[in-house]
């Protein structure tokens, strides 16, 4: 019993002696990594170009180029305005969907068909994105090469320009009788309908910013943007084929389909002024 009590007292004494040293060590780490920041951005402007690649590619794929201008109100809060332009098109899945719908509607007595959903993709965007940076840290790639970084979250919204290339709405400028249209229908569509529109969007994401110098940072980011989706319901492909190629589509009823959600992986840089 006495031996057990002595062992317990010895252990408690050791903890009492070591604990202050551990606490001081934690304080040093906190001061070095958080309080004594090597790089500061407060009251500074930033210019941030980036390129993003969509990672949720079902019917379409997109590559997005953005330029952001931000002001840092503190070391943790900033407001960023982002503008961008996107390129994209159908994926192999979208092309296969087109190929499966190339039958002649005049010879198959085809009923009304519905367009696919989630075909709208970004053309341009103008977003206002508050940014919160709760973490400032340091990693060592080598003993002599410490890299300081920030981890951040951002969320906001704005306006977007959208475009859509139809999968099954084929305009062929056919004219004349039903028989003439039947024989004139092309298996390879010369002009799938294209539509554009402007709408609202919400966006959010998070990532890391790595300091290269006091004024240059490299950025990796996961960025998600969502905007309203619509599709045409009840399309008569025979009538659509009689429309002039490039004209505004007239067939079908434009129907809401919720939100299209696109996830991007962004790579970029920031220059602090």
N, C-alpha and C positions, 0 to 999 in steps of 0.2 A: 504494500500500500504506500509506504513512505517513498519507495523507489519510484513508483508511478507518479506520485505527487511531485517529486523532485524533477522528473523528466518533463512534466507538464510546465512547471515553473521555468525550467531552462528554455523550453520552446517559446514560451510567452516572452521571456527576456530577449531572446534572439529576434523575435518579430518586432519588439519595441525598439531595438537598436537599428534594425535594417529598414523598417518602414519609413522613417524620415528620409533616409537616403533615396529610397524608391520614389517617394513623393517629390523630392527635389529633382530627381531625374525626370519625372513626368513634367514638372514645371519647366525644366530646361527644354525638353522636347516641344512643349506647347509654345514657349517663347520663341524658339528658333523657327518652328514650322508655321505657326499661326500669327503670333503677335509681331515678331520681327520679320516681316515679309521682305524678301530681297527685291521683289518687283512689285511696284504699285501702279494702279490704274485709276485711282480716284481723281475726279475732275478732268478726265482726259477723253478725247474723242478717239474713235476707232474706225478703221476702214477694213472690211472683211470680205474678200472674194472667196467663193467656194464652188465646188461642183458636187452634185448629188446623183446617186444612181438608185433607181427604184428597186426594191428587194421583194415586193409583192406583185409579181408579174404573172397575171393570169391571161387576160386577153390583150393587154397593152403593156408596153415597157416605156420608161421615161428617163431622160437625162436632164437634170435641172441645173442651170447656172444662176447663181445668186450673187448679189453685191449688197452688203449690209453696212449701214452707218450707225454707230452707237455712241451714246454718251454715258459715262460712268458717274453716277451720282455719289457713289461710295465704293468701297472695295468689294461690296457684295451685291449692290443693286445697279442695274443699267437698263436703258431703254434703247432698243435697236429697231431701225426701220430697214426692212429687207425688200429689195426688188429683184425680180428674176425672170428668166426666159427659159422655156423648156422645149426639148426636142423629143420626139417619140413616134411610135407606130404600133402596129399589131404584132403580137408574138406569133410563134409557130402555131399555138393553139387557136389564135384568132384567124390565121390563114386557113387552118384546117376547117374551122367553122364556116368560112366563106366557101371553101371547096365543096362542102357537104350541101350547100344551098344553091348550086348552079343549075338545077333542073329547070326546064322550060315551063313556066307557069301556064302557058297557053295550051300545052299538050297534056298536062297532068291533072287538070281541073283542081288546082291547088286552092285550098281554103286560105282565109286570112292568116297571116303569120305575125309574130311579135319580134321586135328587134331584141338583141342581147342587151343585158344591163352591164354597167361598169365599163362602157366604152369611152366615156368622156375623159380626156386627159388635159393636163395643164398646157397652156400656151405662155401665159405671163402671170405674174403675181406681184402684189404690193401689200406687204404685211407689216404690222406694228407688233413688236415682240418684246415685252418686258423680260428681263433676265435676272435670275437669282443665282449667286455664286456662294454657296455656304461653305465650301471646302477649298482651302489652300494647302498644298502639301508638297512633298519633295520625295523623289525616288532617285536611287543611285544605280545608274547603269554600270558604273565602275567606281572604284574608290575615289578617283579624282574627277568624276563626271556626275555631279548631282544635277538633276533636272527638276525645276520647280514647275508646278502645274496648278490649274484650277479645275474643279468639277462644278458644273452648272446645270440648271434647269431653265427652260424658257417656254412661254405659252402666250398665245395671242391670236390675232386674226386680221382679216382685211378683205381685199377684193382679188378675184382671179379671172383670167380669161381662159375659156375652155374651148376645145375643139373635139370633134368626133368624126371618125370615118366609119361608115356603116359596114356591117358584115353581110347584110342581105338586101339592102335597098339599092337596087341596080337601075340607074337611069341610062336608057339607050337611045333616046330621041326617036323611037319608033312611031310611025304614022301609017295611015291607011286603014284598010279593013282588018278584021280579026285574023283572017287567013294570012294577009301580008305581014302582020305583026308576028304571027306564029312562026313563019318561015324566016323572018328577019332577026329573031331573037338570037343573040350571041351567047355561046357557052361560056366564053371568057368575057366577063363584064368590062366594058370600056370605061365606065364611070360610076363608081360607087358614090352614093350621096355623102356630102361633107357638110357639117353644121358647126357653127361657132356661137358662143354666147358668153356674157359676163355674169358673174354671180359672186356670192360671199363665200368665205372659207374660214375655218378655224385651224390652228396649227399648234404644235407643241413638240418638245423634244428635250434632249439633254446630251451632254458630252464632256469632253476634256479639252482644255487649252494648255499647251506646253510652251513655256517661255524659252525662246532661242536666245534673245537678248532682252534688254529692258523694253524695247519697243516692237519686237517681232514675236508673234506667237503662232504655233501650228495648232490646228483644230481638227478633232474627230467628233462626229455628231450623229446621233440617230434623230431623224426629223420626220414627224408625221403630219400630214395635211389632209383635211377632209372637206368635201364640198358636195352640194346637192347633186344627186344623180337623176336623170330622166331617160326614158326610152319611148320609142314609138310602138303603140299597140294596135293590132288590127290592120296590118299593111296588106294591100292588094298589090302583089308584085307585078301583075299584068299591067295595071294602071301606072305603077311606078316606072315600068320600062318605057312607057310612052312619054314620060317627062323629058324635057331637054336636059342634057348632061350639064351639070354645074348649077342648075336652078335650085331654088329653095324647095325642099321636099314638101309635098302636099298630102301624101297618103298617111293614114294612121292617126291615132290620137296620142299626143304627148302626155305621158303619165309619169308621176313622181315615183322614184324607186329608192327613197331614203338617201343615204350618204355614200359617196365613193371615198374610200380611205386608202391613201397611198403612203407607204413607208419608204423613206429615203435614207441611204447612208451617205453622209456628207463629209468631204475632205476639203480643208481650206486653210487660210491663214488670216491673221489680224495684224494690222499695223497701228500702233498707238501713237497719237500725236500729243 
